[in-house]
Structures are given as structure tokens and as C-alpha cells.
Amino acid sequence: MKHRMEEEEREDQLFYVDDLIQPPQNFGSHLAVRVSYRWRTTIEGKWMYGSITFSHDVDLQPDNTISVPKRTPSARERDRVRQERLYREWEHLMQLGLYSVRDFFREGGNGSAIPETFQARADSYSGILNNFSTQFWTAQ
């Protein structure tokens, strides 16, 4: 635990990823998360700032693994369920984006090499986001 704390203190001297990201009021099928960060090459160096926007288009096909309700839900209820599902997807995209930027810096990446935008890649088999979906520095 002590080793981990020392490692994080060293990292804080070279880079910082801002995790205070506010969700939008309403969600559409196109989700976007902007992750801001700062970095420097040496402890004595000047801080440089940047951000990357991760985007993802959510497939809103109905889930066939759950049973269909006996009564058709109202439009308000359908919209509430849709917004909850999109919020969970947005939150997952946000976490993946934060971890991705952090891991990039931990591996010695330079913040100037981070693109301004990145389209998250869904898993080709399941069609959902996974741990590799936001790795912008890996080959496609």
C-alpha cells in the first residue's frame, strides 16, 4: 500500500487527469465525454494542458433477454428507461476514457500525442464497450 501511494505521488508530479466530469442533462444515442488533463515532461517543467473527447454511438436495440411486460409502458416510462440506459453507457464511457488517459501517461506517453477526438470502438463480437474500446494509442 505504501509503495502504491509513493507511485501515485510521483505520477501526480508529472500528470493529472481531471475526473470531475458533469453528465449532460439529457442523453441521445450519440454520447460524448470530454476528459481534460495536464502533463509535464519533468518535475521542473511547465504544465501543459489538453483534452480529448471520446464519442460513442449507442445501439438502442431492445434487449431480447428480458421478458416483455404484459402492459405496454407509457411513453414517459419508456423515455425514463431509455435515459437510464444511456446514462449507464455514458458513465461507462467516461470511466473508460479516464482510465485510458491515465494508462497512456503511466506508460510514458506524451500528452501532445493525444488526439482531440476519438471514436470509441465497440467489441466486434458483443457490440458493447470493453476495456480496450478507448485505447487511442493502439493500432486499429
C-alpha positions as CSV (number, residue, x, y, z in Angstrom):
1,M,0.0,0.0,0.0
2,K,2.8,2.4,0.9
3,H,4.5,1.6,-2.4
4,R,1.3,2.4,-4.3
5,M,0.9,5.7,-2.6
6,E,4.5,6.7,-3.4
7,E,3.9,5.7,-7.0
8,E,0.8,7.9,-7.2
9,E,2.6,10.8,-5.7
10,R,5.3,10.6,-8.4
11,E,2.6,10.4,-11.0
12,D,0.9,13.5,-9.6
13,Q,4.1,15.4,-10.2
14,L,4.1,14.6,-13.9
15,F,0.4,14.3,-14.9
16,Y,-3.1,14.9,-13.7
17,V,-6.3,13.6,-15.3
18,D,-9.4,15.7,-14.2
19,D,-12.1,13.2,-13.1
20,L,-14.7,15.9,-12.3
21,I,-16.9,15.5,-15.4
22,Q,-20.5,16.5,-15.3
23,P,-23.0,14.5,-17.2
24,P,-25.3,16.2,-19.7
25,Q,-29.0,16.9,-18.7
26,N,-30.4,14.7,-21.5
27,F,-28.8,11.9,-23.5
28,G,-29.1,11.0,-27.1
29,S,-27.8,7.9,-28.9
30,H,-24.6,9.7,-29.6
31,L,-22.6,10.0,-26.4
32,A,-19.5,12.2,-25.9
33,V,-17.2,12.6,-22.9
34,R,-14.5,15.3,-22.7
35,V,-11.5,14.3,-20.5
36,S,-9.2,17.1,-19.5
37,Y,-5.6,16.6,-18.4
38,R,-2.3,18.3,-17.7
39,W,1.2,16.9,-18.0
40,R,4.9,17.9,-18.0
41,T,7.9,16.0,-19.1
42,T,10.0,16.8,-15.9
43,I,9.1,17.8,-12.4
44,E,10.6,21.2,-13.0
45,G,8.9,21.7,-16.4
46,K,6.0,23.9,-17.3
47,W,2.5,22.3,-17.1
48,M,0.8,21.8,-20.5
49,Y,-2.9,21.3,-20.8
50,G,-5.1,19.3,-23.2
51,S,-8.3,17.4,-23.6
52,I,-9.7,14.5,-25.6
53,T,-13.3,13.9,-26.4
54,F,-14.4,10.3,-26.6
55,S,-17.6,9.6,-28.5
56,H,-19.7,6.5,-28.9
57,D,-22.9,5.7,-30.8
58,V,-25.2,3.5,-28.7
59,D,-27.2,0.8,-30.3
60,L,-30.6,1.1,-28.7
61,Q,-32.0,-2.2,-29.9
62,P,-34.3,-3.8,-27.4
63,D,-32.8,-6.4,-25.0
64,N,-34.2,-9.7,-26.0
65,T,-33.0,-11.5,-22.9
66,I,-35.7,-9.9,-20.7
67,S,-39.3,-10.7,-20.8
68,V,-41.8,-8.4,-22.4
69,P,-44.1,-6.7,-19.9
70,K,-47.8,-7.6,-20.1
71,R,-48.8,-3.9,-20.3
72,T,-47.2,-1.6,-22.8
73,P,-45.3,1.0,-20.8
74,S,-46.2,4.6,-21.3
75,A,-44.1,7.0,-23.4
76,R,-42.9,8.6,-20.2
77,E,-41.8,5.3,-18.7
78,R,-40.1,4.3,-22.0
79,D,-38.2,7.6,-22.1
80,R,-37.1,7.2,-18.4
81,V,-35.8,3.7,-19.1
82,R,-34.0,4.9,-22.2
83,Q,-32.4,7.8,-20.3
84,E,-31.3,5.5,-17.5
85,R,-29.7,3.1,-20.0
86,L,-28.0,5.9,-21.9
87,Y,-26.7,7.4,-18.6
88,R,-25.1,4.0,-17.7
89,E,-23.5,3.9,-21.1
90,W,-22.2,7.4,-20.7
91,E,-20.8,6.7,-17.3
92,H,-19.1,3.6,-18.6
93,L,-17.6,5.6,-21.5
94,M,-16.4,8.2,-19.0
95,Q,-14.7,5.7,-16.8
96,L,-13.0,4.0,-19.8
97,G,-11.8,7.4,-21.0
98,L,-10.4,8.4,-17.7
99,Y,-8.6,5.0,-17.3
100,S,-7.3,5.2,-20.9
101,V,-5.7,8.7,-20.5
102,R,-4.2,7.7,-17.1
103,D,-2.8,4.4,-18.5
104,F,-1.4,6.3,-21.5
105,F,0.6,8.6,-19.2
106,R,1.6,5.7,-17.0
107,E,3.2,4.0,-20.0
108,G,5.3,7.1,-20.6
109,G,3.1,8.7,-23.3
110,N,3.4,12.4,-24.2
111,G,0.3,14.4,-23.8
112,S,0.9,16.2,-27.1
113,A,0.4,12.8,-28.9
114,I,-3.2,12.5,-27.6
115,P,-5.8,13.3,-30.3
116,E,-8.5,15.9,-29.7
117,T,-11.3,13.4,-30.5
118,F,-11.6,9.6,-30.6
119,Q,-14.4,7.4,-31.6
120,A,-14.6,4.5,-29.1
121,R,-14.5,1.1,-30.7
122,A,-17.2,-1.3,-29.6
123,D,-16.3,-5.0,-29.3
124,S,-16.8,-6.7,-32.6
125,Y,-18.5,-9.8,-31.1
126,S,-20.8,-8.3,-28.4
127,G,-21.1,-4.8,-29.8
128,I,-20.5,-3.2,-26.4
129,L,-17.7,-1.1,-24.9
130,N,-14.9,-3.0,-23.3
131,N,-11.5,-2.2,-21.6
132,F,-9.9,-1.7,-25.0
133,S,-12.5,0.5,-26.6
134,T,-10.9,3.8,-25.7
135,Q,-7.2,3.0,-26.2
136,F,-6.5,5.7,-28.7
137,W,-2.8,4.9,-28.9
138,T,-3.1,1.3,-30.1
139,A,-3.3,0.2,-33.7
140,Q,-6.8,-0.4,-35.1
